[in-house]
Amino acid sequence: MNHFTCVQDIGDLQSALQKAKYIKENPFADQHLGKNKTLMLIFFNSSLRTRLSTQKAGMNLGMNVIVLDINQGAWKLETGRGVVMDGDKPEHILEAIPVMGSYCDVIGVRSFAQFENKADDYNEVILNQFIQYSGKPVFSMEAATRHPLQSFADLITIEEYKKTARPKVVLTWAPHPKALPQAVPNSFAEWMNATDYEFVITHPEGYELDKKFVGKAIVEYDKEKAYRNADFIYAKNWSAYRDPNYGKVLNMDKSWTVDTRKMALTDNAFFMHCLPVRRNMIVTDEVIESPQSIVIPEAANRVVSAQTVLKEILLEL
C-alpha cells in the first residue's frame, strides 16, 4: 500500500479484517517493521481519537512519531496558488510539504472541508498536494470528503458485534448546531457499500449526500421506517451537500435525535457514533449510556484500523 485515502486502497475487505484481527490480538508483534522509521502526523484541524490512536499505532509498530499542529505549533500555511502572500500566512504549503517529507518516512494528514469552495473540498486539494509533493506514503486521518480510518474501525466493530451474517445497518442524520463536513457519512457509506450488509441512509429532505458515496444504499426519508428491525444505528450530523446550500445547516429538527423511542423500533440495535458527540442533540443520555451503546469499543478500534494500515504501508518501504 503506497497511500491510504479510501476503501479501495485497503484491498480485499475480508483479508483486511483478518489482518486487523491479528493486530488486535498481537499488537506488538511487528515492531521490527517500524524500527528507525519516522511517522509524521500533520493536523490542520483538532483531534482526540485520531491523534491518540494513530500515535499509539505507530508506537506499537516501533516507529518514532512526530506530531505537528499546523495552526498552533507552526507557521500558518498558504494553500492556494497564485496568491500574493501579503497576509498572515508566511509559508506556502508547496515548500512546507517537501520539507516535511524529508524528515520522515510516512505522513498522516488531517484536513477538513473548508466550505469555501466545493470543488476544492471534493477534489481533496490539500491531501492530494501531500501525495504529489511529499515523496512519501501518505494516509488520510480525515480529509474533506472521507474519514477512512474511522470507517475501517466502524467495520471492524460491526464485524465483532453483529448477530447475523448480513446485518441491517442504518446511517441516520441527527441535529447539530454547527455546519459539519460530509466526510464521516460519505466514508461510512462507501465502506458499507463494499460489504453485503443491508445498508440504509435516512435523513431529512435537503441533506442528500453525493450520489457516488450513496451508491447502492437505500435512502429512506421516513426515519421510523428506516429504524425498524435495524441491527446497528450509526448517528452522524452533516451539513447540506447540494448547491446552493453546500456547507449550510438547513435545520436542527430534534425529532431526528436518537432516543429510546426510536431505538425501540430496532432489533435491539447497537448504537454507534464516531465521537465527539453532542448529547441530547445527536443522541440522548439514555441511549449513549445504554448497554447497546458501543461507542467506546468503536473508538478503541481506531488503534487497530490505524495500525493495520500503517503495517501495510511499512511492508512496502
Long-range contacts (C-beta under 8 A, 24 or more apart in sequence): 1-137, 1-309, 1-312, 1-313, 1-315, 1-316, 2-137, 2-313, 2-316, 3-131, 3-137, 3-138, 3-139, 4-138, 4-139, 4-140, 4-148, 4-309, 4-312, 4-313, 5-124, 5-127, 5-131, 5-138, 5-139, 5-140, 5-143, 5-146, 5-148, 6-140, 6-146, 6-148, 6-187, 6-190, 7-148, 7-151, 7-152, 7-187, 7-190, 7-191, 7-194, 9-148, 10-148, 10-152, 10-309, 10-312, 13-155, 13-194, 13-195, 16-152, 16-308, 17-155, 17-156, 17-159, 19-308, 19-311, 19-312, 20-152, 20-156, 20-304, 20-305, 20-308, 23-304, 23-307, 23-308, 23-311, 24-156, 24-301, 24-304, 27-60, 27-303, 27-307, 28-60, 30-60, 30-61, 30-62, 30-311, 30-314, 31-60, 31-61, 31-62, 32-62, 33-61, 33-62, 33-311, 33-314, 33-315, 34-58, 34-61, 34-62, 34-63, 34-310, 34-314, 35-62, 36-64, 37-62, 37-63, 37-64, 37-105, 37-106, 37-314, 37-317, 38-63, 38-64, 38-65, 38-66, 38-103, 38-104, 38-105, 38-106, 39-63, 39-64, 39-65, 39-66, 39-104, 39-105, 39-106, 39-107, 39-108, 39-310, 40-65, 40-66, 40-67, 40-68, 40-100, 40-103, 40-104, 40-106, 40-107, 40-108, 41-65, 41-66, 41-67, 41-68, 41-107, 41-108, 41-110, 41-141, 42-68, 42-70, 42-100, 42-107, 42-108, 42-109, 42-110, 42-130, 43-67, 43-68, 43-69, 43-70, 43-110, 43-141, 44-70, 44-71, 44-109, 44-110, 44-111, 44-112, 44-126, 45-110, 45-111, 45-112, 45-142, 47-110, 47-141, 47-142, 48-275, 48-276, 49-274, 49-275, 49-299, 49-302, 50-110, 50-141, 50-142, 50-149, 50-150, 50-302, 53-149, 53-299, 53-302, 53-303, 53-305, 53-306, 54-108, 54-141, 54-149, 54-302, 54-306, 54-310, 56-303, 56-306, 56-307, 57-303, 57-306, 57-307, 57-310, 58-306, 58-310, 60-303, 60-307, 61-307, 61-310, 61-311, 61-314, 63-105, 63-106, 63-310, 66-103, 66-104, 68-100, 79-125, 79-126, 79-129, 93-126, 93-129, 94-129, 94-133, 97-129, 97-130, 97-133, 97-134, 98-133, 98-134, 98-135, 100-134, 101-133, 101-134, 101-135, 101-136, 102-135, 104-136, 105-136, 105-137, 105-317, 106-136, 106-137, 106-138, 106-139, 106-310, 106-313, 106-314, 106-317, 107-134, 107-136, 107-137, 107-138, 107-139, 108-138, 108-139, 108-140, 108-141, 109-138, 109-139, 109-140, 109-141, 109-143, 110-140, 110-141, 110-142, 110-143, 111-142, 111-143, 111-144, 112-142, 112-143, 112-144, 112-181, 112-183, 113-144, 113-145, 113-181, 113-182, 113-183, 113-247, 114-144, 115-179, 115-181, 115-239, 115-246, 115-247, 118-243, 118-246, 118-247, 120-144, 121-145, 121-181, 122-210, 137-313, 137-316, 137-317, 139-309, 139-310, 139-313, 142-183, 142-184, 143-183, 144-181, 144-183, 145-181, 145-182, 145-183, 145-186, 145-187, 145-210, 145-213, 146-183, 146-186, 146-187, 146-190, 147-183, 147-184, 147-187, 147-274, 148-187, 148-191, 149-302, 149-305, 149-306, 149-309, 150-184, 150-187, 150-188, 150-274, 150-302, 150-305, 151-184, 151-187, 151-188, 151-190, 151-191, 152-191, 152-305, 152-308, 152-309, 153-298, 153-299, 153-301, 153-302, 153-304, 153-305, 154-188, 154-191, 154-234, 154-272, 154-274, 154-298, 154-301, 155-191, 155-192, 155-195, 156-301, 156-304, 156-305, 157-272, 157-294, 157-297, 157-298, 157-301, 158-197, 158-232, 158-272, 160-297, 160-301, 161-232, 161-270, 161-294, 161-297, 162-231, 162-232, 163-231, 164-231, 166-196, 166-197, 166-198, 167-197, 167-198, 167-231, 167-232, 168-197, 168-198, 168-199, 168-200, 168-229, 168-230, 168-231, 168-232, 168-267, 169-197, 169-198, 169-199, 169-200, 169-230, 169-231, 169-232, 169-234, 170-199, 170-200, 170-201, 170-202, 170-226, 170-227, 170-230, 170-232, 170-233, 170-234, 170-269, 171-199, 171-200, 171-201, 171-202, 171-217, 171-234, 171-236, 172-201, 172-202, 172-203, 172-223, 172-226, 172-227, 172-233, 172-234, 172-235, 172-236, 172-256, 172-258, 173-202, 173-203, 173-204, 173-207, 173-236, 173-237, 173-238, 173-256, 174-235, 174-236, 174-237, 174-256, 174-257, 174-258, 174-281, 174-282, 174-283, 175-237, 175-251, 175-252, 175-253, 175-254, 175-256, 175-257, 175-281, 175-282, 176-237, 176-249, 176-252, 176-278, 176-281, 176-282, 177-249, 177-252, 177-278, 177-281, 178-249, 179-239, 179-247, 179-248, 179-249, 180-237, 180-238, 180-239, 181-238, 181-239, 182-209, 182-210, 182-213, 182-238, 182-239, 182-241, 184-236, 184-238, 184-274, 185-209, 185-213, 185-236, 185-238, 186-210, 186-213, 187-213, 188-234, 188-236, 189-213, 189-214, 189-215, 189-217, 190-215, 192-217, 193-217, 200-226, 200-230, 201-226, 202-226, 202-227, 203-256, 204-250, 204-251, 204-253, 204-256, 206-240, 206-242, 206-245, 206-250, 206-251, 207-238, 207-240, 207-241, 207-250, 208-241, 208-242, 209-238, 209-241, 210-241, 223-255, 223-256, 223-262, 224-262, 224-265, 227-262, 227-263, 227-265, 227-266, 227-269, 228-265, 228-266, 229-265, 229-266, 229-267, 230-265, 230-266, 230-267, 230-269, 231-266, 231-267, 231-269, 231-270, 232-269, 232-270, 232-272, 233-258, 233-263, 233-266, 233-269, 233-270, 233-271, 233-272, 234-272, 234-273, 235-271, 235-272, 235-273, 235-277, 235-282, 235-283, 236-273, 236-274, 236-282, 237-282, 252-281, 254-281, 257-281, 257-282, 257-283, 257-284, 258-282, 258-283, 258-284, 258-287, 259-283, 259-284, 259-286, 259-287, 260-284, 260-286, 260-287, 260-290, 263-287, 263-290, 263-292, 268-292, 270-294, 271-295, 272-298, 273-298, 274-298, 275-299
